[in-house]
Amino acid sequence: MKKTSAKLLALLLVLMLSLSALAVTASAAAPAFSISSKSVAVGSTVVVEVSLSANSNAGSGNFVLKYDNAKLTPTKAVAGDLLTDAGASLTRNLSYSANSIKCAFAGAEALTDGGVLAKITFEGKEAGTAALSFESTALYTLASAPITATAGTGTVTVTGGTTVKYKLTYDANGGINPPSSQTYTSAGSRTISTTKPTWTGHVFDSWNTKANGSGDSYQPGDPIMVDKEITLYAQWTTATTNYTVTFNPNGGSVTPTSASCAAGSTVSLPTPTRSLTVTYNANGGSGAPTAQTAALTCKGWGESAGATTVVGTCGGTYKPTTATKTLYAIWDSATVTLNTTKPTKAGNTFAGWNTKADGTGTSYSTSYTGKANVTHADLA
């Protein structure tokens, strides 16, 4: 009886140790990268999720996902919903190559929860089963120690539709609203879309097979041989906004009457001319002197007809701040020494000159200073 009890006790101990070992083995299972399997029709898109299992305790890592580029074309890759333990977003950097997508990620806290690392949108290109696999994976602790992880595989089943083998894609290259992609089932000469993208402050120039403009250049409506997947990148020039300044001589004359420049640049200011004329009227008598003229001096240009503040000197420069601007000449007074010749009138004695025939204006005897033309009448 004692021997039987001892055997049962030994068996119980072995069973407990086995269960304990299984529990240790289960708890020590390596974290895993996984790929969701999906299906999509040719010409349509589907989102494939790359996930990381729970309890990885990773602080950072990366993976390289390989895809069948004969059957799939990636159109977008974005971050998934996996967060750090503190609820903060992981930093993710996603990049493409010819047949793979790389994602590097890092967080401020260790990852103990599982979730989606990245969501990658693929367009079905050719019917068949497209394999998805990891070319490489890596996990590291917050202290940068490597963590062993397993990597799964996935597939995208591309079904139905006409097989798309050739595609012409337009990249706005900084702008917006490029033409839609054009897909073909056979190679051949095609016509580039006449739709042009837009970009505020820029003018569309052309399409090019290289983003930096170093490839082949095309214009909208041009023919192009599409015998492979081609991306055309918009080329831009900076828009030039012309500012126009109009010159008002303010009683004089000026050439030119306007000038234009690009925003932020300056225009040259002309020098206008204006003269003052003094006319003599014998006012019923005879022998009035010949009219006299004197040139006025331009003090500069102002921003209103009655301006006294000079914003630009004659012969200088001016930088406009609005698309249209009018500048007005500012004039200095001129002085005319009055002619000493006196008119005559029977029965009257010359008394002087006045700006009004009845003598109620302003009287002058030796000189006249002003800007406006004036007629002097004889005060008899």
ZAVO-340115 format. One line per field, with one value per residue (C-alpha): residue in one letter; residue number from 1; x, y, z. Coordinates in steps of 0.05 Angstrom, whole numbers, plus 5000, padded with zeros to 4 digits. Each point is the difference from the previous one (the first is absolute). Layout:
res	[A, ...] $
n	[NUM, ...] $
x	[X, ...] $
y	[Y, ...] $
z	[Z, ...] $
END
This chain:
res	[M, K, K, T, S, A, K, L, L, A, L, L, L, V, L, M, L, S, L, S, A, L, A, V, T, A, S, A, A, A, P, A, F, S, I, S, S, K, S, V, A, V, G, S, T, V, V, V, E, V, S, L, S, A, N, S, N, A, G, S, G, N, F, V, L, K, Y, D, N, A, K, L, T, P, T, K, A, V, A, G, D, L, L, T, D, A, G, A, S, L, T, R, N, L, S, Y, S, A, N, S, I, K, C, A, F, A, G, A, E, A, L, T, D, G, G, V, L, A, K, I, T, F, E, G, K, E, A, G, T, A, A, L, S, F, E, S, T, A, L, Y, T, L, A, S, A, P, I, T, A, T, A, G, T, G, T, V, T, V, T, G, G, T, T, V, K, Y, K, L, T, Y, D, A, N, G, G, I, N, P, P, S, S, Q, T, Y, T, S, A, G, S, R, T, I, S, T, T, K, P, T, W, T, G, H, V, F, D, S, W, N, T, K, A, N, G, S, G, D, S, Y, Q, P, G, D, P, I, M, V, D, K, E, I, T, L, Y, A, Q, W, T, T, A, T, T, N, Y, T, V, T, F, N, P, N, G, G, S, V, T, P, T, S, A, S, C, A, A, G, S, T, V, S, L, P, T, P, T, R, S, L, T, V, T, Y, N, A, N, G, G, S, G, A, P, T, A, Q, T, A, A, L, T, C, K, G, W, G, E, S, A, G, A, T, T, V, V, G, T, C, G, G, T, Y, K, P, T, T, A, T, K, T, L, Y, A, I, W, D, S, A, T, V, T, L, N, T, T, K, P, T, K, A, G, N, T, F, A, G, W, N, T, K, A, D, G, T, G, T, S, Y, S, T, S, Y, T, G, K, A, N, V, T, H, A, D, L, A] $
n	[1, 2, 3, 4, 5, 6, 7, 8, 9, 10, 11, 12, 13, 14, 15, 16, 17, 18, 19, 20, 21, 22, 23, 24, 25, 26, 27, 28, 29, 30, 31, 32, 33, 34, 35, 36, 37, 38, 39, 40, 41, 42, 43, 44, 45, 46, 47, 48, 49, 50, 51, 52, 53, 54, 55, 56, 57, 58, 59, 60, 61, 62, 63, 64, 65, 66, 67, 68, 69, 70, 71, 72, 73, 74, 75, 76, 77, 78, 79, 80, 81, 82, 83, 84, 85, 86, 87, 88, 89, 90, 91, 92, 93, 94, 95, 96, 97, 98, 99, 100, 101, 102, 103, 104, 105, 106, 107, 108, 109, 110, 111, 112, 113, 114, 115, 116, 117, 118, 119, 120, 121, 122, 123, 124, 125, 126, 127, 128, 129, 130, 131, 132, 133, 134, 135, 136, 137, 138, 139, 140, 141, 142, 143, 144, 145, 146, 147, 148, 149, 150, 151, 152, 153, 154, 155, 156, 157, 158, 159, 160, 161, 162, 163, 164, 165, 166, 167, 168, 169, 170, 171, 172, 173, 174, 175, 176, 177, 178, 179, 180, 181, 182, 183, 184, 185, 186, 187, 188, 189, 190, 191, 192, 193, 194, 195, 196, 197, 198, 199, 200, 201, 202, 203, 204, 205, 206, 207, 208, 209, 210, 211, 212, 213, 214, 215, 216, 217, 218, 219, 220, 221, 222, 223, 224, 225, 226, 227, 228, 229, 230, 231, 232, 233, 234, 235, 236, 237, 238, 239, 240, 241, 242, 243, 244, 245, 246, 247, 248, 249, 250, 251, 252, 253, 254, 255, 256, 257, 258, 259, 260, 261, 262, 263, 264, 265, 266, 267, 268, 269, 270, 271, 272, 273, 274, 275, 276, 277, 278, 279, 280, 281, 282, 283, 284, 285, 286, 287, 288, 289, 290, 291, 292, 293, 294, 295, 296, 297, 298, 299, 300, 301, 302, 303, 304, 305, 306, 307, 308, 309, 310, 311, 312, 313, 314, 315, 316, 317, 318, 319, 320, 321, 322, 323, 324, 325, 326, 327, 328, 329, 330, 331, 332, 333, 334, 335, 336, 337, 338, 339, 340, 341, 342, 343, 344, 345, 346, 347, 348, 349, 350, 351, 352, 353, 354, 355, 356, 357, 358, 359, 360, 361, 362, 363, 364, 365, 366, 367, 368, 369, 370, 371, 372, 373, 374, 375, 376, 377, 378, 379, 380] $
x	[5000, 5057, 5035, 4937, 4991, 5073, 4991, 4937, 5036, 5058, 4953, 4964, 5066, 5020, 4932, 5007, 5070, 4976, 4943, 5048, 5048, 4943, 4979, 5071, 5005, 4933, 5020, 5066, 4969, 5036, 4962, 4976, 4993, 4939, 4969, 4925, 4978, 4950, 4968, 4989, 4976, 5046, 4999, 4972, 5037, 5005, 5033, 5049, 5018, 5067, 4993, 5043, 4977, 4991, 5054, 5058, 5028, 5033, 5020, 5016, 5007, 4991, 4976, 5008, 4938, 5009, 4943, 4988, 5007, 4974, 4932, 4998, 5017, 5004, 4963, 5004, 5032, 4978, 5009, 4955, 4965, 5053, 5018, 5051, 4980, 4991, 4951, 5049, 5009, 5060, 5047, 4996, 5040, 4975, 5038, 4993, 5047, 4989, 4965, 5001, 4977, 5041, 4972, 5043, 4965, 5018, 4964, 5015, 4969, 5006, 4946, 4961, 4936, 4993, 4973, 5008, 5067, 4984, 4943, 5022, 4953, 5012, 4967, 4986, 5040, 4997, 4956, 5032, 5026, 5051, 5045, 5017, 5059, 5050, 5069, 5024, 4974, 5032, 4979, 5039, 4989, 5000, 5073, 5013, 5009, 4975, 4935, 4988, 4936, 4965, 4972, 4938, 4978, 4938, 4969, 4957, 4955, 4990, 4937, 4958, 5006, 5047, 5073, 5033, 5072, 5015, 4984, 5012, 4999, 5002, 5034, 4983, 5070, 4980, 4935, 4930, 4947, 5043, 4965, 4975, 5046, 4991, 5005, 5008, 5001, 5052, 5060, 4992, 5002, 4953, 4979, 5018, 4940, 4986, 4979, 5051, 5011, 5002, 5045, 4988, 5056, 5026, 4988, 4998, 5056, 5002, 5002, 5065, 5019, 5043, 4976, 5060, 4988, 5062, 4961, 4959, 4954, 4929, 4943, 4926, 4971, 5068, 5006, 5040, 5020, 4971, 5036, 5009, 4976, 5016, 4992, 5000, 5018, 4974, 5052, 4987, 5025, 4988, 4942, 5020, 4951, 5010, 4990, 4982, 5015, 4965, 5033, 4954, 5041, 4950, 4996, 5063, 5021, 5039, 5029, 4988, 4931, 5006, 5049, 4994, 5042, 4996, 4976, 5055, 5038, 5005, 4982, 5041, 4966, 5001, 5012, 4938, 5001, 4954, 5004, 4968, 4974, 4987, 4956, 4990, 4934, 5000, 4928, 4975, 5067, 5057, 5072, 4994, 5065, 5010, 4982, 5055, 5012, 5040, 5013, 4974, 5044, 4974, 5012, 4982, 4940, 4944, 4941, 4944, 4989, 5010, 5055, 5059, 5035, 5050, 5000, 5049, 5046, 4999, 5050, 5001, 4964, 4935, 4978, 4924, 4963, 4935, 4984, 4981, 5024, 4996, 5054, 4992, 5054, 5014, 5021, 5040, 4979, 5035, 5013, 4992, 5030, 4946, 5016, 5013, 4967, 4937, 4938, 4966, 4929, 4976, 4979, 5026, 5063, 5027, 4989, 5026, 4980, 4944, 4972, 4931, 4979, 4961, 5059, 4966, 5052, 5072, 5046, 5072, 5053, 5067, 4993, 4950, 5012, 4954, 4985, 4939, 4998, 4976, 4975, 5016, 4954, 5020, 4975, 4988] $
y	[5000, 5047, 4984, 5014, 5068, 5017, 4985, 5042, 5057, 4995, 5000, 5061, 5037, 4983, 5025, 5065, 5012, 4986, 5049, 5052, 4990, 5008, 5064, 5027, 4980, 5034, 5063, 5003, 4997, 5048, 5061, 4994, 5045, 4982, 5020, 5000, 4962, 5035, 4996, 5056, 5008, 5025, 5076, 5005, 5010, 4963, 5015, 4949, 5005, 4983, 4985, 4985, 4951, 5019, 4998, 5014, 5051, 5034, 5072, 5003, 4957, 4995, 4955, 4994, 4973, 4969, 4999, 4973, 5062, 4964, 4992, 5057, 5074, 5036, 5067, 5021, 4979, 5030, 4987, 4950, 5006, 4968, 5048, 4999, 4978, 5073, 5010, 5041, 4990, 4961, 5037, 4964, 5012, 4965, 4996, 4964, 4963, 4961, 4941, 5012, 5048, 5016, 5024, 5023, 5014, 5024, 5019, 5030, 4941, 4925, 4967, 4949, 5005, 4972, 5039, 5024, 5030, 5023, 5001, 4992, 5012, 4957, 5005, 4935, 4999, 4929, 4942, 4946, 4988, 5051, 4977, 5046, 4985, 5032, 5010, 5018, 5018, 5028, 5018, 5035, 5015, 5071, 4987, 4979, 4926, 4955, 4960, 4936, 5002, 4955, 5023, 4975, 5005, 5022, 5003, 5046, 4964, 5043, 4981, 5018, 5059, 5013, 4993, 5068, 4998, 5072, 5063, 5074, 5037, 5075, 5029, 5073, 5008, 5051, 5021, 4972, 4969, 4961, 4961, 4930, 4942, 4966, 4924, 4956, 4926, 5007, 5043, 5057, 5074, 5038, 5073, 5038, 5029, 5074, 5011, 5041, 4998, 5065, 5030, 5068, 5048, 4956, 4990, 4931, 4992, 4928, 4926, 4962, 4928, 5023, 5041, 5047, 5013, 4963, 4947, 5003, 5060, 5001, 5048, 4985, 4967, 4973, 4928, 4953, 4927, 4961, 4933, 4996, 5035, 5074, 5057, 5072, 5055, 5070, 5054, 5070, 5071, 5053, 5045, 5072, 5052, 5065, 5065, 5061, 5071, 5057, 5069, 5061, 5063, 5042, 5057, 4984, 4947, 4935, 4943, 4943, 5004, 4933, 4945, 4927, 4953, 4933, 4998, 5021, 5037, 5074, 5046, 5059, 5068, 5048, 5075, 5039, 5071, 5059, 5074, 5062, 5053, 5073, 5034, 5076, 5032, 5075, 5002, 5050, 5031, 4978, 4980, 4942, 4961, 4932, 4940, 4971, 4928, 4966, 4926, 4969, 4952, 4930, 4986, 4927, 4953, 4994, 4953, 5052, 5062, 5046, 4960, 5036, 4937, 4974, 4923, 5000, 5050, 5019, 4955, 4953, 4933, 4979, 4932, 4991, 4960, 4991, 4973, 5070, 5067, 5073, 5049, 5076, 5050, 5050, 5068, 5057, 5072, 5041, 5075, 5045, 5071, 5042, 5038, 5074, 5021, 5039, 5001, 5067, 5023, 5070, 5042, 4948, 4987, 4929, 4980, 4928, 4928, 4960, 4930, 5028, 5052, 5041, 5000, 4957, 4945, 4997, 5056, 4990, 5052, 4967, 4923, 4943, 4936, 4940, 4934, 5017, 5041, 5072, 5058, 5071, 5055, 5073, 5042, 5066] $
z	[5000, 5018, 4934, 4961, 5035, 4986, 4926, 4997, 5034, 4951, 4941, 5028, 5008, 4928, 4975, 5038, 4974, 4929, 5006, 5030, 4942, 4951, 5034, 4997, 4927, 4985, 5037, 4964, 4930, 4953, 4975, 4929, 4939, 4958, 4933, 4986, 4938, 4954, 4932, 4949, 4929, 4945, 5000, 5071, 5065, 5066, 5067, 5027, 5074, 5030, 5075, 5061, 5053, 5073, 5054, 4954, 5050, 4941, 5001, 4925, 4938, 4926, 4945, 4924, 4966, 4931, 4951, 4929, 4957, 4939, 5033, 5051, 5000, 5068, 4999, 5073, 5065, 5067, 5074, 5034, 5067, 5044, 5057, 5057, 5070, 5018, 4942, 4959, 4925, 4975, 4954, 4933, 4937, 4937, 4935, 4933, 4954, 4935, 5033, 5075, 5053, 5062, 5066, 5059, 5066, 5069, 5064, 5068, 5037, 4991, 4958, 5041, 4959, 4930, 4941, 4929, 4983, 4930, 4949, 4928, 4942, 4938, 4932, 4964, 4936, 4972, 5018, 5043, 5070, 5023, 5056, 5058, 5045, 5046, 4970, 5069, 5069, 5063, 5071, 5055, 5073, 5025, 5017, 4927, 5016, 4943, 5010, 4962, 4959, 4949, 4934, 4964, 4928, 4963, 4932, 4958, 4951, 4940, 4963, 4939, 4954, 4943, 5016, 5006, 4976, 4981, 5039, 4992, 5066, 5013, 5061, 5016, 5031, 5052, 4967, 5004, 4955, 4950, 4944, 5016, 4984, 4932, 4997, 4938, 4984, 4945, 4984, 4951, 4986, 5045, 5009, 5063, 5035, 4986, 5072, 5038, 5076, 5039, 5054, 5031, 4983, 4944, 4926, 4969, 4949, 4976, 5019, 5010, 5014, 5058, 5059, 4995, 4926, 4976, 4961, 4936, 4994, 4973, 4991, 5012, 4938, 4977, 4978, 5046, 4992, 5059, 4999, 5076, 5062, 4991, 5049, 4975, 5049, 4993, 4990, 5027, 4994, 5053, 4981, 4985, 5025, 4962, 5039, 4958, 5021, 4962, 4999, 5005, 4982, 5040, 4950, 4962, 4951, 5009, 4960, 5012, 5030, 5036, 5018, 5024, 5042, 5035, 5071, 5047, 4946, 4984, 4942, 4976, 5012, 4941, 5005, 4978, 4972, 5013, 4985, 5029, 4951, 5018, 4948, 4997, 4981, 4985, 5025, 4949, 4986, 4954, 5002, 5050, 5009, 4969, 5043, 5044, 5020, 5054, 5013, 5065, 5038, 5017, 5074, 4992, 4997, 5050, 5009, 4990, 4957, 5060, 5033, 5032, 5023, 4949, 4993, 4941, 4969, 4927, 4966, 5060, 5013, 5034, 5026, 4992, 5053, 4962, 4931, 4975, 5025, 4976, 5019, 4992, 4985, 5057, 4973, 5030, 4984, 4947, 5000, 4940, 5001, 4968, 4936, 5014, 4935, 5016, 4956, 4981, 4998, 4980, 5059, 5050, 5040, 5009, 5074, 5000, 4986, 5032, 4991, 4987, 4949, 5051, 5049, 5053, 4993, 5023, 4978, 4978, 4983, 4991, 5001, 5003, 5038, 4993, 4965, 4958, 4937, 5011, 4957, 5025, 4981, 4994, 5056, 4964] $
END
